[in-house]
Structure formats: structure tokens, C-alpha cells
Amino acid sequence: MDALVDRQASDARTAHARLFTPLRVGKAVSLSNRLAVAPMTRVSATADGHATPRMAEYYEAYAAGGFGLIITEGIYTDTSYAQGYLFQPGLTDDAQGDAWRAVVDRVHARGGRIVAQLMHAGALSQGNRYRASTKGPSAVLPKGRQMTFYRGDGPYRMPEAMSDEDIAVAIEGFAQAARRAREAGFDGVEIHAANGYLLDQFLTAYTNLRQDRYGGSLEHRLRLTVEVIQAVRRSTADDFIVGVRCSQGKVNDFTHKWEGGEADAAQVFLTLGALPIDYVHTTEFQAWQPAFGDQGPSLAALARRHVPVPVLANGSLHDPMQATGMLARGEADFISLGRGALTHADWPAKLRAGESHEAFDPGLLSPIADLANAARHRDERRRADSVSASRPVNT
């Protein structure tokens, strides 16, 4: 039996060896493998946006479980209109920055690297302790309804169109949050330009009706992302990782596609690739599927075609064969897991040992997608399993 287990572990290591090779990202950071934890909103900070001891344990577990890189949940960047959810962590002042030090230290102590995802919710804000209203590129009512598992209720509010001053505040918020992330010891930041949040709202034609230099052509709709990246780089250092996340689908519009297809993708990625960034993080529901139509390259493959930096692919890659396949086909340089990581904080260690991975349990995120609910749900499952195991078997 021991020989069989050893052989299975050896087979798993061989089949998925690509996932466990080192990768250099940026000028100074070497990752131990190609496996990252995707950013996942956990709404588990204090009411005033401070990271907590429970959050430190949560992120440490991923490093202990073998992930080479951990990307935090979206962190709001200013005290105006950036906050998206109640109990979301922030990086808007020194106290919030200091609260992240324990998280960073515990990840580093386990040999992991950690990047802070910087996020401005814009028109999709459903909980902001600083403002009762929302702002976005234009006064366009967002599609869909607020997410209840992030404590939202009902339709989104009608946003106000951002003024030039509002835009300047947002850019400076990203820059100063990045500076505080570096001071807190993070290895880098990821600029959230995906999933329907502020930078993606400016990119998207139907939410950006502006007639100024931030609206109209795709080049103009990309301008805010460009200026944020440039400001973040100026506020940090050359050896500090700066990544950017992009997507087509949104949390309130899952099936959205860039209207110009591959031509738009080429322009987006060529623009990003010319900026001082260290990786591009693409996210789709299924990362390996064609980005447009039934055939053609995936979004990650299109990014890799046009950017000179590593591409991180996200989207249902908890299947090890799909994850390995993205690397083997040259569509991505490393991959990130959301549901797979939530299910198994030690997903990499299990894969190396040849152990199976369980299916994702939606109960971990319901009714509230916070760490307290996840802990309760796991305790309830353990008790139920214990009771079931103790029952006599009828023969």
C-alpha cells in the first residue's frame, strides 16, 4: 500500500512538474512555484478597515500550504469613493497600513510572497463608511443587483459622474496606498482594473459616456488605468512588483465581451505592456476557453502574445490538468486559484503528494462570504462527519 501511495505521488509530481518550477517576477522577486492565490473578497476586516489576526491566520495558511504567491482581497485606496464593501480592509492611512504588517510577516515567515490588490469600487460600491453616494465615469445605473453575500441589498445606486478633481483623488489614492503597502512589507501591489470596478468602468463603453480625454475611443478609456499605473510606479520603487488585473466579465455582467474582439484585446495588452508593470493577471470564468466566439486564443494567450512580462491566468483552474495545460501550451506563465484555494489552503502540497482535491463547497461563502462564516461552516461539516462516522453500519 505504501508503495502505491509513493508511486501516485511520484506520478503527480511528474505530470504537474511545470507548476512547481520557480518564476522571477519583476526585478527582485523569485517565486518558488507557479501557483498563486487569487484575490477574493472576504469582508472580514474591522469596521474601520484594519486587517485582523484572523486575516493573518487566513493568509498564512496559504503560504504554509505551498502557494508561491498570495494576492490579497481588494483593498480600498482612499477615503472618498473607493470603498466597495462594509468590513473591507483599506490602505488609506498609516494605521490601516500598520495593521497589514502582521499579515505580511506571517506569510514571509512561511516562505511565501504577498501582493496587495488595490481596488476602487466606483459605481459598484455597496458599502462605504465615508460616503452615502457613489461615483463612476458617468451617471449610468449599473446592471444587476448588489451581492448579498457581501452584505449588499437591492439594486445598485445611480452613480454621479466623476469630476476631474474626483479622478485626481482616485489616482492619488492608488499611489499612496501602494506606498503604504511597500512600507508594510508587501512584495508588491496588483492594480485592480477588472470585474466591473472603477478602472474597468472607464474601459467599458456602455458605462463610460464621457466626452473628455477619459472617454470615447479605447485609447481614451484606457487613460485612467495608464495614469494609475504610472502614479503607482512613481510612488514605489523599481524593485517593487506592480501587476495589473484585467477581465471582460464583471461581477454584475458575467458575459460581457470587449466589443472590438481580438483587436481591442491587442490594443489593451499592447498599452499595458508598454507601461512599467511586472505582470498581467487575466481572469475569465474558464481561463482556457476562447476569449471571443467558439474558437481562437484565450484571453491569457492574447495577453501573453502582446506583453513582455509574465501572464497570470485565473478561472476554474482548480483542475490540475487544466492548470498544467495553460503552462504547457504557452498561454500563461503562472496560474491563480480562487475556489480551489478556498477549498484547500494546502492545494499545492496535496497535488505534490498525489492526494485528491475535493469539490468547492458553496457553503463557505454563504450567507456571508467572511472568514467567520467559513469557520462555522467547516466546524459544522466536521461535526456532521463525526456523527456519521460514529453510527453503526447495518448489515
Secondary structure, DSSP 8 states (H G I E B T S, - for coil): -HHHHHHHHHHHHHHTGGGGS-EEETTTEEESSSEEE-------S-TTS---HHHHHHHHHHHHTT-SEEEEEEEE--SSS---STT--B-SSHHHHHHTHHHHHHHHHTT-EEEEEEE--GGG----SS-SS-EESSS---SSB--GGGT--SB----EE--HHHHHHHHHHHHHHHHHHHHTT-SEEEEE--BTSHHHHHHSTTT----STTSSSHHHHTHHHHHHHHHHHHHS-TTSEEEEEEESSBTTBTT---TTHHHHHHHHHHHHHTSS-SEEEEE-SSTTS-SSSSSS--HHHHHHHH-SS-EEEESSTTSHHHHHHHHHTTS-SEEEESHHHHH-TTHHHHHHTT-------GGGGSS--SHHHHHHHHHHHHHHHHHHHHS----
